[in-house]
Amino acid sequence: MRLLIVEDEQRLARSLAAGLTAEGYAVDVSHDGREGLHLASEGTYDLLILDIMLPGMNGYRVCAALRAAGHVLPILMLTAKDGEYDEAEGLDTGADDYLTKPFSYVVLLARVKALLRRHAAAGRSPVHRLGGLTVDTAARRVWREEEEVPLTAKEFAVLEQFVLRPGEVVSKAEILEHVWDFAYEGDPNIVEVYISTLRRKLGAALLVTVRGAGYRLEAGR
């Protein structure tokens, strides 16, 4: 899943991005309200972590603009303020949850996971059954036939790209973009490493190479 953090405190933004990336999410960061609105409006994110006090455009206005445009992605608002008025204003503009600084990263992660689960449940079942493969995208668990297969956060994130697009060819570039992030500058062959690991854990015939195009999930195999 892909998250966007719009936070002008750069140290905090980097810390949150590092923690969420370690959990297997692809994370992009913006430090400006207008830029954050532009990025969120592209519709490629599953959740927005939005500070209220931002240069360019404050979080209330960003949230209101996204909701007015029909974007339904979950929004978790952050603020150094506290008080019922601030929380009410944030929720009135369409935010799904509200967290006051300073906060525990563990609490933020729990809120993020809860919002993603709630959003998935509202839109569709998070449990996908594809042949002998069962994948729960909310609980981030995988079963091959009746046996649960433990996956790392990144392994699950790679597999998820195929589960959400059954039968489609998914390119290496798409996997890099959604599982890592736009700014990834490492070896693109990292995708092949994860594909190999998934084949070893879930079955060699599960992920088929489509020469020159990418990979396809063959769930019936």
LINKAMO-V586286 format. One record per residue. N is the residue number from 1. SS is DSSP state (2 for helix, 1 for strand, 0 for the rest). PSI is psi in radians with two decimals (* if undefined). NEAR is the number of other ideal C-beta (glycine too) atoms within 12 Angstrom. Layout:
BEGIN
N:SS:PSI:NEAR
N:SS:PSI:NEAR
END
This chain:
BEGIN
1:0:2.67:37
2:1:2.20:33
3:1:2.60:42
4:1:2.23:44
5:1:2.15:44
6:1:1.77:47
7:0:2.20:41
8:0:-0.21:29
9:0:1.76:23
10:2:-0.67:16
11:2:-0.77:13
12:2:-0.78:26
13:2:-0.77:29
14:2:-0.72:17
15:2:-0.79:21
16:2:-0.76:37
17:2:-0.73:31
18:2:-0.77:18
19:2:-0.77:25
20:2:-0.59:35
21:2:-0.70:28
22:2:-0.42:18
23:0:-0.09:27
24:0:0.07:32
25:0:2.63:35
26:1:2.26:36
27:1:2.28:39
28:1:2.67:36
29:1:2.43:35
30:1:2.59:36
31:0:0.19:26
32:1:2.41:25
33:2:-0.76:31
34:2:-0.75:22
35:2:-0.72:24
36:2:-0.73:38
37:2:-0.77:33
38:2:-0.81:23
39:2:-0.80:31
40:2:-0.53:37
41:2:-0.28:24
42:0:-0.29:20
43:0:0.33:17
44:0:0.08:23
45:0:2.60:38
46:0:-0.30:37
47:1:2.55:40
48:1:2.19:47
49:1:2.00:48
50:1:2.05:50
51:1:2.69:44
52:0:-0.83:37
53:0:1.71:27
54:0:2.61:31
55:1:2.71:19
56:0:-0.95:20
57:0:2.25:27
58:0:2.89:29
59:2:-0.61:44
60:2:-0.81:33
61:2:-0.66:25
62:2:-0.83:43
63:2:-0.82:41
64:2:-0.69:26
65:2:-0.70:26
66:2:-0.77:36
67:2:-0.66:27
68:2:-0.53:14
69:0:-0.01:18
70:0:0.18:11
71:0:2.30:27
72:0:0.14:21
73:0:2.52:37
74:1:2.46:36
75:1:2.12:43
76:1:2.02:45
77:1:2.45:45
78:1:2.52:39
79:1:2.63:33
80:0:-0.21:21
81:0:2.93:23
82:0:2.98:17
83:0:2.63:13
84:2:-0.60:13
85:2:-0.78:14
86:2:-0.74:26
87:2:-0.76:22
88:2:-0.73:15
89:2:-0.73:23
90:2:-0.80:36
91:2:-0.59:21
92:2:-0.51:17
93:0:-0.08:26
94:0:0.12:30
95:0:2.62:35
96:0:-0.46:31
97:1:2.95:32
98:1:2.30:37
99:1:2.23:38
100:1:2.33:24
101:0:2.60:23
102:0:2.60:15
103:0:2.81:26
104:0:2.39:14
105:2:-0.64:22
106:2:-0.71:13
107:2:-0.78:20
108:2:-0.79:33
109:2:-0.72:27
110:2:-0.71:18
111:2:-0.74:30
112:2:-0.85:37
113:2:-0.69:30
114:2:-0.74:21
115:2:-0.72:32
116:2:-0.70:37
117:2:-0.77:26
118:2:-0.74:22
119:2:-0.72:27
120:2:-0.72:27
121:2:-0.59:18
122:2:-0.54:16
123:2:-0.74:17
124:0:2.90:12
125:0:2.36:15
126:0:-0.12:26
127:1:2.12:21
128:1:2.22:27
129:1:2.03:19
130:1:1.72:28
131:0:-2.22:22
132:0:0.14:21
133:1:2.28:35
134:1:2.21:26
135:1:2.17:38
136:1:1.82:25
137:0:-0.32:31
138:0:-0.84:26
139:0:-0.22:20
140:0:0.88:30
141:1:2.64:22
142:1:2.41:35
143:1:2.41:23
144:1:1.96:27
145:0:-2.07:14
146:0:0.01:9
147:1:2.22:15
148:1:2.40:18
149:0:2.01:28
150:0:2.28:16
151:0:2.61:29
152:0:2.95:21
153:2:-0.77:23
154:2:-0.67:29
155:2:-0.76:32
156:2:-0.72:32
157:2:-0.65:39
158:2:-0.84:41
159:2:-0.68:45
160:2:-0.59:38
161:2:-0.61:40
162:2:-0.66:42
163:2:-0.66:34
164:0:-0.18:28
165:0:1.05:22
166:0:2.31:23
167:0:-0.20:18
168:0:2.68:20
169:1:2.21:24
170:1:2.14:32
171:0:2.80:22
172:2:-0.69:29
173:2:-0.69:19
174:2:-0.68:25
175:2:-0.78:36
176:2:-0.73:29
177:2:-0.72:22
178:2:-0.48:34
179:2:-0.62:38
180:0:-1.94:31
181:0:3.09:29
182:0:-0.54:21
183:0:0.13:14
184:0:2.20:21
185:0:0.23:10
186:0:-2.94:13
187:0:2.08:13
188:0:-0.29:19
189:0:-0.07:13
190:2:-0.53:21
191:2:-0.75:34
192:2:-0.62:20
193:2:-0.77:20
194:2:-0.61:35
195:2:-0.76:33
196:2:-0.73:20
197:2:-0.74:24
198:2:-0.67:38
199:2:-0.70:27
200:2:-0.69:18
201:2:-0.58:26
202:2:-0.15:38
203:0:2.28:25
204:0:-0.52:16
205:0:-0.03:19
206:0:-0.79:33
207:1:1.99:36
208:1:2.35:25
209:1:2.22:23
210:1:1.82:19
211:0:2.22:9
212:0:-0.02:9
213:0:-0.69:15
214:1:-2.37:26
215:1:2.71:33
216:1:2.45:26
217:1:2.12:36
218:0:1.47:25
219:0:-0.37:27
220:0:-0.11:16
221:0:*:18
END
